[in-house]
Amino acid sequence: MKALRRALVALGATAIIAGIVRLRGSGGTPPQRGGWREIPPDELH
């Protein structure tokens, strides 16, 4: 019975941690450089 209780506690803790990670997301801040930029008309040809 003690082993079953420990297994359930471990599963519950794993579920809580997985939920926190999912809610926080996995990426941090987006890159601050690169991406889209406006192209001057003379570069369109």
PDB file of all heavy atoms in Angstrom:
ATOM      1  N   MET A   1       0.827  -1.196   0.000  1.00  0.00           N
ATOM      2  CA  MET A   1       0.000   0.000   0.000  1.00  0.00           C
ATOM      3  C   MET A   1       0.872   1.260   0.000  1.00  0.00           C
ATOM      4  O   MET A   1       0.532   2.241  -0.641  1.00  0.00           O
ATOM      5  CB  MET A   1      -0.898  -0.034   1.248  1.00  0.00           C
ATOM      6  CG  MET A   1      -2.014   0.944   1.193  1.00  0.00           C
ATOM      7  SD  MET A   1      -3.130   0.500  -0.144  1.00  0.00           S
ATOM      8  CE  MET A   1      -4.399   1.655   0.107  1.00  0.00           C
ATOM      9  N   LYS A   2       1.973   1.187   0.743  1.00  0.00           N
ATOM     10  CA  LYS A   2       2.866   2.337   0.815  1.00  0.00           C
ATOM     11  C   LYS A   2       3.492   2.640  -0.561  1.00  0.00           C
ATOM     12  O   LYS A   2       3.624   3.798  -0.947  1.00  0.00           O
ATOM     13  CB  LYS A   2       3.962   2.045   1.838  1.00  0.00           C
ATOM     14  CG  LYS A   2       4.630   3.269   2.377  1.00  0.00           C
ATOM     15  CD  LYS A   2       5.577   2.874   3.508  1.00  0.00           C
ATOM     16  CE  LYS A   2       5.963   4.064   4.320  1.00  0.00           C
ATOM     17  NZ  LYS A   2       6.859   3.725   5.408  1.00  0.00           N
ATOM     18  N   ALA A   3       3.840   1.564  -1.283  1.00  0.00           N
ATOM     19  CA  ALA A   3       4.440   1.741  -2.607  1.00  0.00           C
ATOM     20  C   ALA A   3       3.430   2.355  -3.574  1.00  0.00           C
ATOM     21  O   ALA A   3       3.784   3.212  -4.389  1.00  0.00           O
ATOM     22  CB  ALA A   3       4.949   0.421  -3.143  1.00  0.00           C
ATOM     23  N   LEU A   4       2.181   1.956  -3.489  1.00  0.00           N
ATOM     24  CA  LEU A   4       1.144   2.511  -4.358  1.00  0.00           C
ATOM     25  C   LEU A   4       0.945   3.995  -4.077  1.00  0.00           C
ATOM     26  O   LEU A   4       0.830   4.802  -5.003  1.00  0.00           O
ATOM     27  CB  LEU A   4      -0.167   1.750  -4.143  1.00  0.00           C
ATOM     28  CG  LEU A   4      -1.360   2.234  -4.970  1.00  0.00           C
ATOM     29  CD1 LEU A   4      -1.080   2.078  -6.445  1.00  0.00           C
ATOM     30  CD2 LEU A   4      -2.615   1.463  -4.577  1.00  0.00           C
ATOM     31  N   ARG A   5       0.953   4.360  -2.808  1.00  0.00           N
ATOM     32  CA  ARG A   5       0.794   5.768  -2.451  1.00  0.00           C
ATOM     33  C   ARG A   5       1.969   6.597  -2.982  1.00  0.00           C
ATOM     34  O   ARG A   5       1.773   7.681  -3.517  1.00  0.00           O
ATOM     35  CB  ARG A   5       0.695   5.902  -0.933  1.00  0.00           C
ATOM     36  CG  ARG A   5       0.348   7.320  -0.505  1.00  0.00           C
ATOM     37  CD  ARG A   5       0.186   7.454   0.996  1.00  0.00           C
ATOM     38  NE  ARG A   5      -0.898   6.582   1.464  1.00  0.00           N
ATOM     39  CZ  ARG A   5      -0.879   5.947   2.625  1.00  0.00           C
ATOM     40  NH1 ARG A   5       0.141   6.061   3.435  1.00  0.00           N
ATOM     41  NH2 ARG A   5      -1.895   5.190   2.985  1.00  0.00           N
ATOM     42  N   ARG A   6       3.190   6.073  -2.858  1.00  0.00           N
ATOM     43  CA  ARG A   6       4.357   6.791  -3.379  1.00  0.00           C
ATOM     44  C   ARG A   6       4.288   6.940  -4.893  1.00  0.00           C
ATOM     45  O   ARG A   6       4.633   7.991  -5.443  1.00  0.00           O
ATOM     46  CB  ARG A   6       5.636   6.058  -2.995  1.00  0.00           C
ATOM     47  CG  ARG A   6       6.005   6.250  -1.554  1.00  0.00           C
ATOM     48  CD  ARG A   6       7.343   5.615  -1.254  1.00  0.00           C
ATOM     49  NE  ARG A   6       7.690   5.781   0.146  1.00  0.00           N
ATOM     50  CZ  ARG A   6       8.798   5.332   0.685  1.00  0.00           C
ATOM     51  NH1 ARG A   6       9.668   4.681  -0.035  1.00  0.00           N
ATOM     52  NH2 ARG A   6       9.046   5.532   1.972  1.00  0.00           N
ATOM     53  N   ALA A   7       3.831   5.898  -5.581  1.00  0.00           N
ATOM     54  CA  ALA A   7       3.709   5.966  -7.039  1.00  0.00           C
ATOM     55  C   ALA A   7       2.686   7.017  -7.444  1.00  0.00           C
ATOM     56  O   ALA A   7       2.911   7.783  -8.386  1.00  0.00           O
ATOM     57  CB  ALA A   7       3.322   4.602  -7.598  1.00  0.00           C
ATOM     58  N   LEU A   8       1.565   7.079  -6.720  1.00  0.00           N
ATOM     59  CA  LEU A   8       0.552   8.080  -7.042  1.00  0.00           C
ATOM     60  C   LEU A   8       1.056   9.496  -6.780  1.00  0.00           C
ATOM     61  O   LEU A   8       0.776  10.416  -7.549  1.00  0.00           O
ATOM     62  CB  LEU A   8      -0.721   7.809  -6.237  1.00  0.00           C
ATOM     63  CG  LEU A   8      -1.522   6.576  -6.674  1.00  0.00           C
ATOM     64  CD1 LEU A   8      -2.699   6.347  -5.737  1.00  0.00           C
ATOM     65  CD2 LEU A   8      -1.987   6.713  -8.100  1.00  0.00           C
ATOM     66  N   VAL A   9       1.797   9.682  -5.710  1.00  0.00           N
ATOM     67  CA  VAL A   9       2.364  11.003  -5.422  1.00  0.00           C
ATOM     68  C   VAL A   9       3.357  11.394  -6.510  1.00  0.00           C
ATOM     69  O   VAL A   9       3.367  12.540  -6.981  1.00  0.00           O
ATOM     70  CB  VAL A   9       3.030  11.015  -4.023  1.00  0.00           C
ATOM     71  CG1 VAL A   9       3.854  12.277  -3.827  1.00  0.00           C
ATOM     72  CG2 VAL A   9       1.973  10.897  -2.945  1.00  0.00           C
ATOM     73  N   ALA A  10       4.176  10.446  -6.954  1.00  0.00           N
ATOM     74  CA  ALA A  10       5.142  10.729  -8.008  1.00  0.00           C
ATOM     75  C   ALA A  10       4.435  11.085  -9.311  1.00  0.00           C
ATOM     76  O   ALA A  10       4.832  12.022 -10.015  1.00  0.00           O
ATOM     77  CB  ALA A  10       6.069   9.537  -8.212  1.00  0.00           C
ATOM     78  N   LEU A  11       3.369  10.369  -9.653  1.00  0.00           N
ATOM     79  CA  LEU A  11       2.619  10.674 -10.865  1.00  0.00           C
ATOM     80  C   LEU A  11       1.956  12.048 -10.779  1.00  0.00           C
ATOM     81  O   LEU A  11       1.932  12.800 -11.749  1.00  0.00           O
ATOM     82  CB  LEU A  11       1.563   9.598 -11.113  1.00  0.00           C
ATOM     83  CG  LEU A  11       2.073   8.268 -11.660  1.00  0.00           C
ATOM     84  CD1 LEU A  11       0.943   7.258 -11.729  1.00  0.00           C
ATOM     85  CD2 LEU A  11       2.699   8.458 -13.025  1.00  0.00           C
ATOM     86  N   GLY A  12       1.431  12.358  -9.611  1.00  0.00           N
ATOM     87  CA  GLY A  12       0.806  13.673  -9.432  1.00  0.00           C
ATOM     88  C   GLY A  12       1.811  14.803  -9.573  1.00  0.00           C
ATOM     89  O   GLY A  12       1.542  15.818 -10.217  1.00  0.00           O
ATOM     90  N   ALA A  13       2.991  14.620  -8.976  1.00  0.00           N
ATOM     91  CA  ALA A  13       4.020  15.647  -9.082  1.00  0.00           C
ATOM     92  C   ALA A  13       4.469  15.815 -10.528  1.00  0.00           C
ATOM     93  O   ALA A  13       4.671  16.943 -11.006  1.00  0.00           O
ATOM     94  CB  ALA A  13       5.205  15.281  -8.200  1.00  0.00           C
ATOM     95  N   THR A  14       4.581  14.709 -11.245  1.00  0.00           N
ATOM     96  CA  THR A  14       4.965  14.782 -12.654  1.00  0.00           C
ATOM     97  C   THR A  14       3.916  15.529 -13.461  1.00  0.00           C
ATOM     98  O   THR A  14       4.245  16.349 -14.328  1.00  0.00           O
ATOM     99  CB  THR A  14       5.164  13.362 -13.225  1.00  0.00           C
ATOM    100  OG1 THR A  14       6.145  12.693 -12.432  1.00  0.00           O
ATOM    101  CG2 THR A  14       5.606  13.401 -14.658  1.00  0.00           C
ATOM    102  N   ALA A  15       2.649  15.275 -13.186  1.00  0.00           N
ATOM    103  CA  ALA A  15       1.570  15.951 -13.906  1.00  0.00           C
ATOM    104  C   ALA A  15       1.582  17.454 -13.621  1.00  0.00           C
ATOM    105  O   ALA A  15       1.380  18.267 -14.525  1.00  0.00           O
ATOM    106  CB  ALA A  15       0.233  15.343 -13.513  1.00  0.00           C
ATOM    107  N   ILE A  16       1.831  17.824 -12.377  1.00  0.00           N
ATOM    108  CA  ILE A  16       1.873  19.248 -12.025  1.00  0.00           C
ATOM    109  C   ILE A  16       3.031  19.946 -12.733  1.00  0.00           C
ATOM    110  O   ILE A  16       2.879  21.027 -13.305  1.00  0.00           O
ATOM    111  CB  ILE A  16       1.969  19.415 -10.498  1.00  0.00           C
ATOM    112  CG1 ILE A  16       0.647  18.997  -9.857  1.00  0.00           C
ATOM    113  CG2 ILE A  16       2.321  20.849 -10.127  1.00  0.00           C
ATOM    114  CD1 ILE A  16       0.694  18.926  -8.349  1.00  0.00           C
ATOM    115  N   ILE A  17       4.196  19.322 -12.723  1.00  0.00           N
ATOM    116  CA  ILE A  17       5.358  19.921 -13.379  1.00  0.00           C
ATOM    117  C   ILE A  17       5.113  20.031 -14.888  1.00  0.00           C
ATOM    118  O   ILE A  17       5.431  21.051 -15.506  1.00  0.00           O
ATOM    119  CB  ILE A  17       6.626  19.102 -13.067  1.00  0.00           C
ATOM    120  CG1 ILE A  17       6.966  19.251 -11.575  1.00  0.00           C
ATOM    121  CG2 ILE A  17       7.791  19.537 -13.936  1.00  0.00           C
ATOM    122  CD1 ILE A  17       8.061  18.326 -11.102  1.00  0.00           C
ATOM    123  N   ALA A  18       4.537  18.990 -15.487  1.00  0.00           N
ATOM    124  CA  ALA A  18       4.247  19.037 -16.924  1.00  0.00           C
ATOM    125  C   ALA A  18       3.260  20.157 -17.237  1.00  0.00           C
ATOM    126  O   ALA A  18       3.403  20.856 -18.250  1.00  0.00           O
ATOM    127  CB  ALA A  18       3.699  17.695 -17.382  1.00  0.00           C
ATOM    128  N   GLY A  19       2.271  20.363 -16.385  1.00  0.00           N
ATOM    129  CA  GLY A  19       1.314  21.449 -16.597  1.00  0.00           C
ATOM    130  C   GLY A  19       1.964  22.813 -16.514  1.00  0.00           C
ATOM    131  O   GLY A  19       1.671  23.706 -17.311  1.00  0.00           O
ATOM    132  N   ILE A  20       2.865  22.993 -15.553  1.00  0.00           N
ATOM    133  CA  ILE A  20       3.559  24.277 -15.415  1.00  0.00           C
ATOM    134  C   ILE A  20       4.417  24.555 -16.639  1.00  0.00           C
ATOM    135  O   ILE A  20       4.423  25.661 -17.184  1.00  0.00           O
ATOM    136  CB  ILE A  20       4.400  24.289 -14.122  1.00  0.00           C
ATOM    137  CG1 ILE A  20       3.481  24.312 -12.903  1.00  0.00           C
ATOM    138  CG2 ILE A  20       5.357  25.473 -14.102  1.00  0.00           C
ATOM    139  CD1 ILE A  20       4.198  24.120 -11.582  1.00  0.00           C
ATOM    140  N   VAL A  21       5.139  23.537 -17.107  1.00  0.00           N
ATOM    141  CA  VAL A  21       5.990  23.717 -18.284  1.00  0.00           C
ATOM    142  C   VAL A  21       5.147  24.053 -19.499  1.00  0.00           C
ATOM    143  O   VAL A  21       5.496  24.916 -20.298  1.00  0.00           O
ATOM    144  CB  VAL A  21       6.844  22.447 -18.524  1.00  0.00           C
ATOM    145  CG1 VAL A  21       7.524  22.495 -19.876  1.00  0.00           C
ATOM    146  CG2 VAL A  21       7.866  22.296 -17.417  1.00  0.00           C
ATOM    147  N   ARG A  22       4.001  23.399 -19.639  1.00  0.00           N
ATOM    148  CA  ARG A  22       3.133  23.665 -20.792  1.00  0.00           C
ATOM    149  C   ARG A  22       2.562  25.072 -20.735  1.00  0.00           C
ATOM    150  O   ARG A  22       2.469  25.756 -21.749  1.00  0.00           O
ATOM    151  CB  ARG A  22       2.011  22.646 -20.825  1.00  0.00           C
ATOM    152  CG  ARG A  22       1.100  22.815 -22.014  1.00  0.00           C
ATOM    153  CD  ARG A  22       0.126  21.687 -22.105  1.00  0.00           C
ATOM    154  NE  ARG A  22       0.836  20.471 -22.465  1.00  0.00           N
ATOM    155  CZ  ARG A  22       0.350  19.548 -23.271  1.00  0.00           C
ATOM    156  NH1 ARG A  22      -0.846  19.694 -23.773  1.00  0.00           N
ATOM    157  NH2 ARG A  22       1.033  18.486 -23.561  1.00  0.00           N
ATOM    158  N   LEU A  23       2.174  25.533 -19.554  1.00  0.00           N
ATOM    159  CA  LEU A  23       1.605  26.872 -19.430  1.00  0.00           C
ATOM    160  C   LEU A  23       2.656  27.953 -19.679  1.00  0.00           C
ATOM    161  O   LEU A  23       2.359  28.988 -20.275  1.00  0.00           O
ATOM    162  CB  LEU A  23       0.993  27.060 -18.036  1.00  0.00           C
ATOM    163  CG  LEU A  23      -0.325  26.347 -17.793  1.00  0.00           C
ATOM    164  CD1 LEU A  23      -0.769  26.545 -16.355  1.00  0.00           C
ATOM    165  CD2 LEU A  23      -1.395  26.864 -18.742  1.00  0.00           C
ATOM    166  N   ARG A  24       3.866  27.716 -19.211  1.00  0.00           N
ATOM    167  CA  ARG A  24       4.930  28.700 -19.401  1.00  0.00           C
ATOM    168  C   ARG A  24       5.385  28.750 -20.846  1.00  0.00           C
ATOM    169  O   ARG A  24       5.870  29.759 -21.308  1.00  0.00           O
ATOM    170  CB  ARG A  24       6.134  28.365 -18.512  1.00  0.00           C
ATOM    171  CG  ARG A  24       5.898  28.723 -17.061  1.00  0.00           C
ATOM    172  CD  ARG A  24       7.161  28.592 -16.259  1.00  0.00           C
ATOM    173  NE  ARG A  24       8.200  29.432 -16.783  1.00  0.00           N
ATOM    174  CZ  ARG A  24       9.486  29.102 -16.871  1.00  0.00           C
ATOM    175  NH1 ARG A  24       9.883  27.927 -16.453  1.00  0.00           N
ATOM    176  NH2 ARG A  24      10.372  29.925 -17.350  1.00  0.00           N
ATOM    177  N   GLY A  25       5.273  27.644 -21.547  1.00  0.00           N
ATOM    178  CA  GLY A  25       5.772  27.589 -22.907  1.00  0.00           C
ATOM    179  C   GLY A  25       7.252  27.262 -22.892  1.00  0.00           C
ATOM    180  O   GLY A  25       7.901  27.215 -21.858  1.00  0.00           O
ATOM    181  N   SER A  26       7.774  27.016 -24.069  1.00  0.00           N
ATOM    182  CA  SER A  26       9.184  26.656 -24.146  1.00  0.00           C
ATOM    183  C   SER A  26       9.862  27.488 -25.208  1.00  0.00           C
ATOM    184  O   SER A  26       9.989  27.076 -26.335  1.00  0.00           O
ATOM    185  CB  SER A  26       9.327  25.166 -24.482  1.00  0.00           C
ATOM    186  OG  SER A  26       8.713  24.912 -25.726  1.00  0.00           O
ATOM    187  N   GLY A  27      10.241  28.684 -24.860  1.00  0.00           N
ATOM    188  CA  GLY A  27      10.872  29.496 -25.873  1.00  0.00           C
ATOM    189  C   GLY A  27      11.572  30.709 -25.304  1.00  0.00           C
ATOM    190  O   GLY A  27      12.594  31.115 -25.806  1.00  0.00           O
ATOM    191  N   GLY A  28      11.020  31.269 -24.284  1.00  0.00           N
ATOM    192  CA  GLY A  28      11.607  32.495 -23.763  1.00  0.00           C
ATOM    193  C   GLY A  28      11.257  33.660 -24.660  1.00  0.00           C
ATOM    194  O   GLY A  28      10.186  33.729 -25.240  1.00  0.00           O
ATOM    195  N   THR A  29      12.184  34.590 -24.814  1.00  0.00           N
ATOM    196  CA  THR A  29      11.911  35.777 -25.616  1.00  0.00           C
ATOM    197  C   THR A  29      12.197  35.496 -27.085  1.00  0.00           C
ATOM    198  O   THR A  29      13.120  34.759 -27.405  1.00  0.00           O
ATOM    199  CB  THR A  29      12.780  36.957 -25.141  1.00  0.00           C
ATOM    200  OG1 THR A  29      14.142  36.580 -25.269  1.00  0.00           O
ATOM    201  CG2 THR A  29      12.477  37.314 -23.707  1.00  0.00           C
ATOM    202  N   PRO A  30      11.423  36.088 -27.981  1.00  0.00           N
ATOM    203  CA  PRO A  30      11.705  35.905 -29.408  1.00  0.00           C
ATOM    204  C   PRO A  30      12.991  36.629 -29.800  1.00  0.00           C
ATOM    205  O   PRO A  30      13.446  37.522 -29.075  1.00  0.00           O
ATOM    206  CB  PRO A  30      10.494  36.545 -30.100  1.00  0.00           C
ATOM    207  CG  PRO A  30       9.900  37.451 -29.099  1.00  0.00           C
ATOM    208  CD  PRO A  30      10.233  36.888 -27.748  1.00  0.00           C
ATOM    209  N   PRO A  31      13.585  36.265 -30.911  1.00  0.00           N
ATOM    210  CA  PRO A  31      14.834  36.910 -31.318  1.00  0.00           C
ATOM    211  C   PRO A  31      14.639  38.405 -31.567  1.00  0.00           C
ATOM    212  O   PRO A  31      13.605  38.814 -32.086  1.00  0.00           O
ATOM    213  CB  PRO A  31      15.230  36.179 -32.603  1.00  0.00           C
ATOM    214  CG  PRO A  31      14.000  35.484 -33.059  1.00  0.00           C
ATOM    215  CD  PRO A  31      13.167  35.236 -31.846  1.00  0.00           C
ATOM    216  N   GLN A  32      15.610  39.182 -31.175  1.00  0.00           N
ATOM    217  CA  GLN A  32      15.518  40.632 -31.312  1.00  0.00           C
ATOM    218  C   GLN A  32      16.132  41.131 -32.622  1.00  0.00           C
ATOM    219  O   GLN A  32      15.990  42.289 -32.953  1.00  0.00           O
ATOM    220  CB  GLN A  32      16.250  41.313 -30.134  1.00  0.00           C
ATOM    221  CG  GLN A  32      15.685  40.944 -28.776  1.00  0.00           C
ATOM    222  CD  GLN A  32      14.242  41.374 -28.608  1.00  0.00           C
ATOM    223  OE1 GLN A  32      13.874  42.461 -28.991  1.00  0.00           O
ATOM    224  NE2 GLN A  32      13.421  40.501 -28.055  1.00  0.00           N
ATOM    225  N   ARG A  33      16.814  40.281 -33.342  1.00  0.00           N
ATOM    226  CA  ARG A  33      17.442  40.676 -34.600  1.00  0.00           C
ATOM    227  C   ARG A  33      16.878  39.831 -35.721  1.00  0.00           C
ATOM    228  O   ARG A  33      16.350  38.765 -35.503  1.00  0.00           O
ATOM    229  CB  ARG A  33      18.958  40.485 -34.541  1.00  0.00           C
ATOM    230  CG  ARG A  33      19.602  41.382 -33.520  1.00  0.00           C
ATOM    231  CD  ARG A  33      21.091  41.210 -33.547  1.00  0.00           C
ATOM    232  NE  ARG A  33      21.711  42.403 -32.988  1.00  0.00           N
ATOM    233  CZ  ARG A  33      22.939  42.766 -33.206  1.00  0.00           C
ATOM    234  NH1 ARG A  33      23.730  42.054 -33.946  1.00  0.00           N
ATOM    235  NH2 ARG A  33      23.409  43.865 -32.670  1.00  0.00           N
ATOM    236  N   GLY A  34      17.067  40.308 -36.925  1.00  0.00           N
ATOM    237  CA  GLY A  34      16.592  39.565 -38.080  1.00  0.00           C
ATOM    238  C   GLY A  34      15.105  39.774 -38.285  1.00  0.00           C
ATOM    239  O   GLY A  34      14.505  40.704 -37.766  1.00  0.00           O
ATOM    240  N   GLY A  35      14.499  38.919 -39.059  1.00  0.00           N
ATOM    241  CA  GLY A  35      13.080  39.032 -39.314  1.00  0.00           C
ATOM    242  C   GLY A  35      12.819  39.875 -40.552  1.00  0.00           C
ATOM    243  O   GLY A  35      13.665  40.021 -41.428  1.00  0.00           O
ATOM    244  N   TRP A  36      11.640  40.439 -40.612  1.00  0.00           N
ATOM    245  CA  TRP A  36      11.232  41.212 -41.779  1.00  0.00           C
ATOM    246  C   TRP A  36      11.832  42.606 -41.746  1.00  0.00           C
ATOM    247  O   TRP A  36      12.008  43.199 -40.699  1.00  0.00           O
ATOM    248  CB  TRP A  36       9.717  41.328 -41.830  1.00  0.00           C
ATOM    249  CG  TRP A  36       9.036  40.036 -42.053  1.00  0.00           C
ATOM    250  CD1 TRP A  36       8.556  39.187 -41.095  1.00  0.00           C
ATOM    251  CD2 TRP A  36       8.792  39.406 -43.297  1.00  0.00           C
ATOM    252  NE1 TRP A  36       8.015  38.084 -41.675  1.00  0.00           N
ATOM    253  CE2 TRP A  36       8.134  38.183 -43.026  1.00  0.00           C
ATOM    254  CE3 TRP A  36       9.049  39.754 -44.620  1.00  0.00           C
ATOM    255  CZ2 TRP A  36       7.737  37.326 -44.039  1.00  0.00           C
ATOM    256  CZ3 TRP A  36       8.648  38.892 -45.624  1.00  0.00           C
ATOM    257  CH2 TRP A  36       8.011  37.696 -45.332  1.00  0.00           C
ATOM    258  N   ARG A  37      12.122  43.119 -42.933  1.00  0.00           N
ATOM    259  CA  ARG A  37      12.545  44.512 -43.047  1.00  0.00           C
ATOM    260  C   ARG A  37      11.962  45.078 -44.322  1.00  0.00           C
ATOM    261  O   ARG A  37      11.651  44.340 -45.261  1.00  0.00           O
ATOM    262  CB  ARG A  37      14.073  44.640 -43.075  1.00  0.00           C
ATOM    263  CG  ARG A  37      14.728  44.057 -44.293  1.00  0.00           C
ATOM    264  CD  ARG A  37      16.244  44.305 -44.271  1.00  0.00           C
ATOM    265  NE  ARG A  37      16.883  43.720 -45.418  1.00  0.00           N
ATOM    266  CZ  ARG A  37      17.068  44.349 -46.578  1.00  0.00           C
ATOM    267  NH1 ARG A  37      16.657  45.577 -46.744  1.00  0.00           N
ATOM    268  NH2 ARG A  37      17.664  43.739 -47.586  1.00  0.00           N
ATOM    269  N   GLU A  38      11.783  46.384 -44.361  1.00  0.00           N
ATOM    270  CA  GLU A  38      11.241  47.034 -45.538  1.00  0.00           C
ATOM    271  C   GLU A  38      12.300  47.073 -46.630  1.00  0.00           C
ATOM    272  O   GLU A  38      13.463  47.404 -46.369  1.00  0.00           O
ATOM    273  CB  GLU A  38      10.792  48.449 -45.178  1.00  0.00           C
ATOM    274  CG  GLU A  38       9.990  49.098 -46.256  1.00  0.00           C
ATOM    275  CD  GLU A  38       9.390  50.435 -45.801  1.00  0.00           C
ATOM    276  OE1 GLU A  38       9.281  50.630 -44.584  1.00  0.00           O
ATOM    277  OE2 GLU A  38       9.068  51.233 -46.675  1.00  0.00           O
ATOM    278  N   ILE A  39      11.894  46.740 -47.855  1.00  0.00           N
ATOM    279  CA  ILE A  39      12.837  46.730 -48.975  1.00  0.00           C
ATOM    280  C   ILE A  39      12.683  48.048 -49.739  1.00  0.00           C
ATOM    281  O   ILE A  39      11.568  48.407 -50.155  1.00  0.00           O
ATOM    282  CB  ILE A  39      12.566  45.547 -49.932  1.00  0.00           C
ATOM    283  CG1 ILE A  39      12.702  44.239 -49.156  1.00  0.00           C
ATOM    284  CG2 ILE A  39      13.489  45.594 -51.135  1.00  0.00           C
ATOM    285  CD1 ILE A  39      12.352  43.026 -49.979  1.00  0.00           C
ATOM    286  N   PRO A  40      13.779  48.769 -49.919  1.00  0.00           N
ATOM    287  CA  PRO A  40      13.710  50.012 -50.698  1.00  0.00           C
ATOM    288  C   PRO A  40      13.302  49.710 -52.154  1.00  0.00           C
ATOM    289  O   PRO A  40      13.611  48.636 -52.681  1.00  0.00           O
ATOM    290  CB  PRO A  40      15.118  50.576 -50.648  1.00  0.00           C
ATOM    291  CG  PRO A  40      15.794  49.850 -49.526  1.00  0.00           C
ATOM    292  CD  PRO A  40      15.105  48.550 -49.368  1.00  0.00           C
ATOM    293  N   PRO A  41      12.629  50.651 -52.820  1.00  0.00           N
ATOM    294  CA  PRO A  41      12.152  50.404 -54.198  1.00  0.00           C
ATOM    295  C   PRO A  41      13.292  50.070 -55.172  1.00  0.00           C
ATOM    296  O   PRO A  41      13.074  49.321 -56.116  1.00  0.00           O
ATOM    297  CB  PRO A  41      11.476  51.694 -54.591  1.00  0.00           C
ATOM    298  CG  PRO A  41      11.116  52.358 -53.290  1.00  0.00           C
ATOM    299  CD  PRO A  41      12.135  51.919 -52.305  1.00  0.00           C
ATOM    300  N   ASP A  42      14.486  50.599 -54.960  1.00  0.00           N
ATOM    301  CA  ASP A  42      15.574  50.323 -55.904  1.00  0.00           C
ATOM    302  C   ASP A  42      16.112  48.896 -55.778  1.00  0.00           C
ATOM    303  O   ASP A  42      16.797  48.426 -56.672  1.00  0.00           O
ATOM    304  CB  ASP A  42      16.708  51.333 -55.743  1.00  0.00           C
ATOM    305  CG  ASP A  42      17.279  51.332 -54.339  1.00  0.00           C
ATOM    306  OD1 ASP A  42      16.574  50.914 -53.410  1.00  0.00           O
ATOM    307  OD2 ASP A  42      18.445  51.749 -54.177  1.00  0.00           O
ATOM    308  N   GLU A  43      15.767  48.175 -54.718  1.00  0.00           N
ATOM    309  CA  GLU A  43      16.191  46.782 -54.556  1.00  0.00           C
ATOM    310  C   GLU A  43      15.175  45.780 -55.086  1.00  0.00           C
ATOM    311  O   GLU A  43      15.410  44.579 -55.058  1.00  0.00           O
ATOM    312  CB  GLU A  43      16.469  46.472 -53.085  1.00  0.00           C
ATOM    313  CG  GLU A  43      17.744  47.108 -52.547  1.00  0.00           C
ATOM    314  CD  GLU A  43      18.035  46.628 -51.130  1.00  0.00           C
ATOM    315  OE1 GLU A  43      17.583  45.532 -50.760  1.00  0.00           O
ATOM    316  OE2 GLU A  43      18.711  47.371 -50.406  1.00  0.00           O
ATOM    317  N   LEU A  44      14.036  46.257 -55.580  1.00  0.00           N
ATOM    318  CA  LEU A  44      12.993  45.356 -56.036  1.00  0.00           C
ATOM    319  C   LEU A  44      13.307  44.743 -57.394  1.00  0.00           C
ATOM    320  O   LEU A  44      12.695  43.771 -57.782  1.00  0.00           O
ATOM    321  CB  LEU A  44      11.638  46.095 -56.111  1.00  0.00           C
ATOM    322  CG  LEU A  44      11.065  46.485 -54.744  1.00  0.00           C
ATOM    323  CD1 LEU A  44       9.798  47.310 -54.938  1.00  0.00           C
ATOM    324  CD2 LEU A  44      10.742  45.255 -53.932  1.00  0.00           C
ATOM    325  N   HIS A  45      14.235  45.278 -58.153  1.00  0.00           N
ATOM    326  CA  HIS A  45      14.538  44.755 -59.507  1.00  0.00           C
ATOM    327  C   HIS A  45      15.623  43.733 -59.480  1.00  0.00           C
ATOM    328  O   HIS A  45      16.532  43.627 -58.909  1.00  0.00           O
ATOM    329  CB  HIS A  45      14.918  45.903 -60.435  1.00  0.00           C
ATOM    330  CG  HIS A  45      13.812  46.905 -60.567  1.00  0.00           C
ATOM    331  ND1 HIS A  45      12.645  46.638 -61.245  1.00  0.00           N
ATOM    332  CD2 HIS A  45      13.676  48.143 -60.080  1.00  0.00           C
ATOM    333  CE1 HIS A  45      11.866  47.689 -61.178  1.00  0.00           C
ATOM    334  NE2 HIS A  45      12.466  48.630 -60.468  1.00  0.00           N
TER     335      HIS A  45
END
